Amino acid sequence: MAQVLEFRLPDLGEGLTEAEVVRWLVEVGDVVAIDQPVVEVETAKAMVEVPCPYAGVVTARFGEEGAELPVGAPLLTVAVGEQDAGDAGDAGDAGDAGDATEGSGNVLVGYGTGAPPARRRRVRPAPMASGSRGASGAVEAAAPVAAAAPAANGSARTAGVPAVAHATAVAERAAEGPVPVISPLVRRLARENGVDLRQLSGSGPEGLILRADVEDVLRADSARGRGAGAPAAPATAPTAGPAQASGSRVPLKGVRGAVADKLSRSRREIPDATCWVDADATELMRARAAMNAAGGQKISLLALLARICTAALARHPELNSRVDMEAREIVRLDAVHLGFAAQTERGLVVPVVRDAHTRDAESLTAEFARLTEAARAGTLTPAELTGGTFTLNNYGVFGVDGSTPIINHPEAAMLGVGRIVPKPWVHEGELAVRQVVQLSLTFDHRVCDGGTAGGFLRYVADCVEQPAVLLRTL
């Protein structure tokens, strides 16, 4: 008899808590193999094809295209093993698709399917009236079996799983298992208003309790209180005082939501400070022009600035670190994985150049170009968007001179570069028009003091003004 296994949306990378279903790659009834992509989702960072860790027949899908699902929510169910005649789809070749007990390897960052679940709960069917199918006809399912809840998605079809099995699973979970709540906001709303979540039947996929479910209970309690003679709570805020301005609401989700969460956490946890300096970039621009005139691959200005950054970090390793407050330790990192801010149609993303300290200007130029193109196409992988140790932010492309960058948590520093523009400058004792740039360094004051930060920034400025200084560390 077939087992029905549930595949949930995996953790797709650092800091990602939800994803939007863009396109289903399989239909209910299709036979899938281990690690076959089954759905394309868009996270706050990239478009990702999600592979299924099981081989068998798809019996249900959860989430319409365009729906947003939290990590851990059911994606689909797969019937593995021998198929009953009444199961969905033609399962004659299901056994050839693979064995669910095989490992599927590391197919996504933070997501491996090296082994099946070590323990599966068996759903015990509720007693049936005489004449109904006996207990021998019950279907064993992974806990809990979402295939028995077609209401979660109109395309879901059961593979011989009786509806009573789902009800029994929900009852068992309510009595023994964890409360089916993912959102901490829902838990807080219930706790502050004295709502017992174990007494609720969630309206989300597989009985997931949503905020609307808690609000329904609160409205019902309020209505009962008014019927007993209690004063009715005002439906809106008191009208006294200035009226609220009208306007539209934009959901804080996707890239914008991820940026908001990360920057808020940075401001909340990191005691940052900023220092800045103006530098004469005339010689750096001349050096770049000479490199490009010599033939070969064109060298980007960002690549030269990145090369200067990695040399500065070698002299001041305190800024290539992160703080572990639980252990009360500063973790100094050996490799420099250099993030750089890239503006796209979907918002700001920070791709990461791995081992930037080992690359020359040509290699850095090529990698910046590749990652920028992938960022604009929305095809960056989670691995290319995580793991940075230091960030370079060239906001001069927006035509501004300066900024106070917010550190990309959990890093310890970020270098900001303004536009390079002609300005009056004292050069060799005389007033001249030079190419001037403002450099800003925001740093975590826990990892170093102002002397270290100033030394780093001064070295960067010296290399910008006299590129020959960089030759000392090459």
C-alpha positions as a printed Julia matrix, in Angstrom:
474×3 Matrix{Float64}:
   0.0    0.0     0.0
   1.27   3.46   -0.85
   2.54   5.93    1.68
   1.53   9.56    1.2
   4.43  11.84    2.12
   4.11  15.56    2.58
   6.74  17.92    1.18
   6.88  21.32    2.86
   8.45  24.56    1.62
  12.1   24.28    2.74
  14.33  26.96    4.17
  15.73  28.57    1.01
  18.49  30.59    2.58
  19.58  32.97    5.32
  16.81  35.21    6.57
  14.1   33.95    4.2
  10.76  33.17    5.86
   8.36  33.06    2.91
   8.15  32.61   -0.85
   5.62  33.33   -3.58
   4.47  30.54   -5.88
   5.34  31.71   -9.41
   4.74  28.6   -11.51
   3.89  24.98  -10.85
   6.07  22.56  -12.84
   3.96  19.45  -12.12
   0.27  18.59  -12.05
  -1.67  16.36   -9.69
  -1.26  12.82  -10.99
   2.22  13.37  -12.44
   5.01  10.93  -11.62
   8.05  12.7   -10.14
  11.61  11.56   -9.51
  13.87  12.4    -6.58
  15.22  15.97   -6.87
  12.93  16.8    -9.79
  11.94  20.51   -9.71
   8.23  20.73   -8.92
   7.58  24.45   -8.4
   9.22  27.78   -9.14
   9.05  30.25   -6.27
  10.22  33.81   -5.8
  11.8   34.71   -2.5
  12.82  38.12   -1.29
  16.19  37.45   -2.89
  15.88  35.26   -5.97
  13.81  32.99   -8.21
  14.32  29.37   -7.17
  13.17  26.04   -8.59
  12.32  23.81   -5.63
  13.14  20.09   -6.08
  11.08  17.35   -4.45
  12.93  14.92   -2.16
  10.53  12.05   -2.89
   9.77   9.87   -5.91
   6.2    8.87   -6.65
   2.86  10.29   -7.77
   1.76  13.84   -6.94
  -1.54  13.57   -5.07
  -2.09  17.2    -4.04
  -0.71  20.7    -4.51
  -1.05  23.56   -2.04
  -0.99  27.2    -3.05
  -2.19  28.77   -6.26
   0.25  30.62   -8.49
   0.73  34.05   -6.94
   0.07  32.82   -3.4
   2.63  33.56   -0.68
   3.6   30.63    1.56
   5.64  30.66    4.77
   8.62  28.37    5.18
   7.32  25.07    6.53
   3.92  25.3     4.82
   2.84  22.26    2.75
   3.79  22.41   -0.94
   2.53  19.06   -2.19
   1.99  15.43   -1.25
   3.47  12.44   -3.02
   2.28   8.84   -2.92
   5.32   6.55   -2.87
   5.57   2.79   -3.11
   2.92   0.51   -4.62
  -0.18   2.36   -5.78
  -3.76   1.29   -5.25
  -5.97   1.07   -8.28
  -7.97   4.03   -7.03
  -4.95   6.31   -6.54
  -4.64   9.48   -8.58
  -2.86   9.24  -11.92
  -1.29   6.31  -13.69
   1.05   4.91  -11.1
   2.21   1.86  -12.98
   5.74   3.23  -13.25
   5.83   4.95   -9.87
   8.18   2.36   -8.46
  10.68   3.09  -11.25
  10.78   6.78  -10.33
  12.94   6.03   -7.32
  12.82   4.96   -3.74
  11.91   7.64   -1.17
  14.37   6.14    1.25
  17.28   7.23   -0.97
  19.13  10.44   -0.2
  18.67  13.29   -2.64
  21.72  15.29   -1.67
  22.12  19.01   -1.01
  19.91  20.58   -3.63
  19.46  24.03   -2.06
  21.36  26.14    0.42
  20.31  25.14    3.92
  18.19  22.32    2.52
  19.32  18.74    2.25
  17.28  15.6     1.76
  19.88  13.09    2.74
  17.38  10.86    4.55
  13.63  10.49    4.93
  11.92  11.52    8.18
  13.1    9.26   10.97
   9.63   8.93   12.41
   6.23   9.05   10.76
   2.99   9.23   12.67
   0.35   6.75   11.53
  -3.11   8.24   11.33
  -5.71   6.11   13.06
  -9.1    6.3    11.35
 -12.13   7.15   13.46
 -14.67   4.38   14.11
 -17.02   3.83   11.18
 -20.59   2.68   10.99
 -21.27  -0.93   10.11
 -21.12  -1.51    6.41
 -18.36   1.01    5.94
 -14.87   0.04    4.93
 -12.98  -1.45    7.88
  -9.76  -0.4     9.45
  -7.85  -2.5     6.94
  -8.79   0.02    4.27
  -7.25   2.97    6.07
  -4.3    4.66    4.4
  -1.08   5.24    6.28
   0.17   8.79    5.83
   3.0   11.04    6.85
   2.09  13.31    9.75
  -0.03  15.2     9.13
  -1.34  14.24    5.66
  -2.34  17.39    3.86
  -3.66  15.43    0.89
  -6.87  14.88    2.83
  -7.56  18.63    2.93
  -8.5   19.56   -0.66
 -10.06  22.81    0.55
  -6.55  24.26    0.83
  -6.3   24.25   -2.95
  -8.89  23.55   -5.58
  -6.43  21.41   -7.51
  -5.77  19.02   -4.62
  -7.07  15.5    -5.17
  -6.82  12.68   -2.68
  -5.12   9.41   -3.4
  -7.52   7.15   -1.54
  -7.1    9.05    1.74
 -10.48   9.29    3.54
 -11.47  12.76    4.77
 -11.87  11.39    8.28
  -8.12  10.75    8.42
  -7.42  14.47    8.22
  -9.93  15.22   10.98
  -8.36  12.56   13.15
  -4.87  13.95   12.51
  -6.02  17.43   13.5
  -7.61  16.06   16.69
  -4.44  14.15   17.6
  -2.33  17.21   16.96
  -4.57  19.38   19.14
  -4.28  16.9    21.99
  -0.61  16.0    21.71
   1.36  17.9    19.1
   2.47  21.53   18.84
  -0.01  24.3    18.19
  -0.23  24.83   14.4
   0.91  28.45   14.4
   3.87  29.79   12.41
   3.51  33.55   12.79
   4.8   35.04   16.09
   2.33  37.91   15.56
  -0.57  35.46   15.78
   0.81  34.0    19.01
   1.24  37.46   20.49
  -2.28  38.54   19.5
  -3.72  35.43   21.12
  -1.61  35.75   24.27
  -2.47  39.42   24.82
  -6.19  38.72   24.47
  -6.34  35.44   26.4
  -7.21  33.23   23.42
  -6.37  29.52   23.8
  -4.89  28.55   20.43
  -5.38  24.83   21.14
  -9.13  25.38   21.02
  -9.06  26.9    17.52
  -9.51  25.2    14.17
  -7.28  27.03   11.73
  -8.51  28.06    8.29
  -5.05  27.87    6.7
  -3.43  24.91    4.92
  -3.67  21.76    7.05
  -5.36  23.62    9.87
  -2.73  26.36   10.18
  -4.07  29.06   12.51
  -4.05  32.48   10.86
  -4.45  35.96   12.29
  -7.98  36.1    10.87
  -8.94  33.06   12.97
  -7.9   34.8    16.2
  -9.63  38.02   15.17
 -12.86  36.07   14.49
 -12.77  34.76   18.05
 -12.19  38.25   19.44
 -15.09  39.65   17.42
 -17.36  36.86   18.64
 -16.33  37.47   22.25
 -16.98  41.18   21.81
 -20.45  40.49   20.38
 -21.31  38.21   23.32
 -20.14  40.88   25.75
 -22.42  43.51   24.17
 -25.36  41.08   24.31
 -24.83  40.69   28.07
 -25.09  44.41   28.56
 -21.4   45.24   28.42
 -20.56  48.5    26.7
 -19.64  48.08   23.06
 -16.02  48.74   22.23
 -15.58  51.47   19.65
 -15.05  50.05   16.18
 -12.61  52.81   15.33
 -10.29  55.13   17.2
 -11.9   58.15   18.89
 -12.64  60.96   16.47
 -11.12  63.57   18.76
  -7.89  65.05   17.45
  -6.62  65.44   13.88
  -8.13  63.18   11.24
  -5.87  60.57    9.72
  -4.6   61.41    6.26
  -5.96  59.28    3.47
  -3.62  57.25    1.32
  -2.78  53.83   -0.04
  -1.13  50.88    1.67
   1.72  48.91    0.13
   2.41  45.42    1.55
   5.83  45.24    3.17
   6.85  41.93    1.65
   9.21  40.44   -0.9
  12.49  42.29   -1.37
  11.19  45.43    0.34
  10.09  43.39    3.36
  13.4   41.54    3.57
  15.36  44.8     3.37
  13.16  46.33    6.08
  13.71  43.37    8.4
  17.46  43.27    7.88
  18.04  47.01    8.25
  15.8   47.18   11.32
  17.76  44.35   12.9
  21.03  46.1    12.07
  19.91  49.34   13.73
  18.5   47.41   16.7
  21.55  45.24   17.42
  24.62  47.07   16.12
  26.02  50.19   17.83
  27.31  51.74   14.62
  29.33  54.86   13.96
  30.27  56.6    10.7
  33.37  58.47    9.62
  34.07  59.99    6.22
  36.72  61.73    4.19
  37.03  63.49    0.82
  39.67  62.1    -1.52
  41.21  63.22   -4.79
  40.43  60.39   -7.22
  42.12  61.99  -10.24
  45.08  59.62  -10.25
  42.86  56.57   -9.77
  40.78  57.56  -12.79
  43.96  58.08  -14.84
  45.3   54.69  -13.77
  42.05  53.01  -14.83
  42.11  54.79  -18.19
  45.71  53.63  -18.75
  44.79  50.01  -17.9
  41.9   50.02  -20.34
  43.94  51.69  -23.07
  46.48  48.86  -22.86
  43.94  46.42  -24.28
  42.32  43.31  -22.9
  39.32  43.22  -20.6
  38.06  46.61  -19.46
  38.57  47.17  -15.74
  35.62  48.6   -13.82
  35.98  51.31  -11.2
  34.11  49.08   -8.74
  36.74  46.36   -9.22
  39.55  48.81   -8.37
  37.7   49.99   -5.26
  37.12  46.36   -4.26
  40.82  45.6    -4.68
  41.62  48.57   -2.43
  39.07  47.32    0.15
  40.56  43.84    0.36
  44.05  45.33    0.83
  42.72  47.61    3.58
  41.01  44.66    5.31
  44.29  42.75    5.29
  45.78  45.63    7.29
  42.72  46.05    9.53
  41.16  42.57    9.96
  38.96  43.76   12.82
  36.51  45.08   10.21
  36.22  41.7     8.49
  34.45  40.07   11.42
  31.16  39.58   13.2
  30.01  39.62   16.81
  28.69  36.52   18.59
  26.88  38.01   21.58
  25.78  34.62   22.96
  29.4   33.54   23.28
  30.52  37.15   23.86
  33.19  36.8    21.2
  34.34  38.71   18.13
  34.77  36.25   15.27
  37.51  37.41   12.89
  37.08  35.83    9.47
  39.9   34.54    7.3
  38.28  35.04    3.88
  36.83  38.23    2.45
  33.46  37.56    0.81
  32.69  40.99   -0.57
  29.07  42.05   -0.91
  28.11  44.93   -3.18
  24.82  46.78   -3.37
  22.95  46.33   -6.65
  19.72  48.15   -7.5
  17.23  46.11   -9.53
  13.61  46.4   -10.58
  12.72  44.18   -7.62
  14.62  46.39   -5.2
  18.04  46.46   -3.56
  19.98  43.2    -3.37
  23.52  42.47   -2.19
  25.28  39.78   -4.26
  28.48  38.37   -2.77
  31.84  37.91   -4.5
  33.43  34.87   -2.89
  37.09  35.02   -1.88
  37.48  38.57   -3.17
  40.87  38.82   -1.47
  42.3   36.23   -3.89
  41.08  37.95   -7.08
  42.83  40.51   -9.26
  41.12  43.48  -10.95
  40.16  41.49  -14.07
  38.62  38.64  -12.08
  36.73  41.1    -9.88
  35.42  42.96  -12.92
  34.13  39.74  -14.51
  32.47  38.54  -11.3
  30.82  41.9   -10.64
  29.42  41.87  -14.18
  28.12  38.3   -13.88
  26.42  38.85  -10.53
  24.94  42.2   -11.6
  23.4   40.63  -14.7
  21.97  37.77  -12.63
  20.59  40.26  -10.08
  18.75  42.21  -12.77
  17.4   39.0   -14.28
  16.27  37.78  -10.85
  18.25  34.54  -11.16
  20.67  34.93   -8.25
  20.77  31.85   -6.05
  20.51  32.06   -2.25
  24.19  31.05   -2.07
  25.11  34.13   -4.13
  23.18  36.4    -1.77
  24.41  35.19    1.6
  27.64  34.79    3.52
  29.13  38.25    2.94
  31.77  39.52    5.38
  32.09  43.15    4.2
  29.99  45.3     1.87
  30.98  47.92   -0.71
  28.18  50.35   -1.59
  28.7   52.62   -4.61
  25.77  55.0    -4.18
  27.54  57.55   -6.37
  25.72  55.98   -9.34
  22.58  57.73   -8.02
  24.25  61.11   -8.33
  24.76  61.74   -4.6
  27.93  62.74   -2.8
  27.58  61.13    0.61
  25.6   58.86    2.86
  25.69  57.14    6.24
  25.43  53.47    5.24
  23.56  50.98    7.42
  25.64  47.89    8.09
  24.51  44.72    6.35
  23.86  42.55    9.44
  25.7   40.49   10.69
  28.75  42.11    9.11
  30.87  44.64   10.98
  31.37  47.42    8.42
  30.36  48.92    5.08
  32.27  51.31    2.82
  30.17  53.84    0.92
  31.43  55.62   -2.2
  29.84  58.82   -3.52
  29.96  60.24   -7.04
  33.29  61.38   -8.47
  32.9   64.97   -9.67
  35.2   67.88  -10.61
  35.75  70.18   -7.62
  38.21  72.88   -6.59
  41.1   71.2    -4.74
  44.47  72.28   -3.48
  46.97  70.16   -5.44
  50.72  70.56   -4.97
  50.19  73.89   -3.25
  47.95  75.37   -5.92
  44.22  75.53   -6.46
  43.15  73.15   -9.23
  40.09  71.36  -10.51
  40.36  67.68   -9.48
  38.12  64.61   -9.5
  36.9   64.39   -5.89
  34.98  61.6    -4.14
  33.58  61.28   -0.63
  34.21  57.96    1.17
  32.09  56.89    4.17
  32.77  54.03    6.55
  30.09  52.78    8.92
  31.46  50.3    11.44
  30.35  48.25   14.43
  31.86  49.99   17.44
  31.97  46.67   19.3
  34.69  45.25   17.03
  37.02  48.26   17.07
  37.49  51.86   18.12
  37.64  54.98   16.0
  41.4   54.7    15.55
  41.1   51.42   13.67
  38.18  52.65   11.59
  40.02  55.87   10.79
  43.15  53.94    9.84
  41.16  51.75    7.45
  39.44  54.72    5.81
  42.65  56.73    5.56
  44.41  53.82    3.83
  41.55  53.52    1.33
  41.73  57.26    0.66
  45.52  57.1     0.2
  45.14  54.33   -2.38
  42.46  56.33   -4.2
  44.68  59.42   -4.3
  47.91  57.53   -5.07
  47.22  54.08   -6.57
  50.94  53.28   -6.29
  50.37  52.87   -2.53
  48.42  49.71   -3.33
  51.52  48.15   -4.94
  53.03  47.7    -1.49
  50.46  45.03   -0.62
  50.29  43.24   -3.99
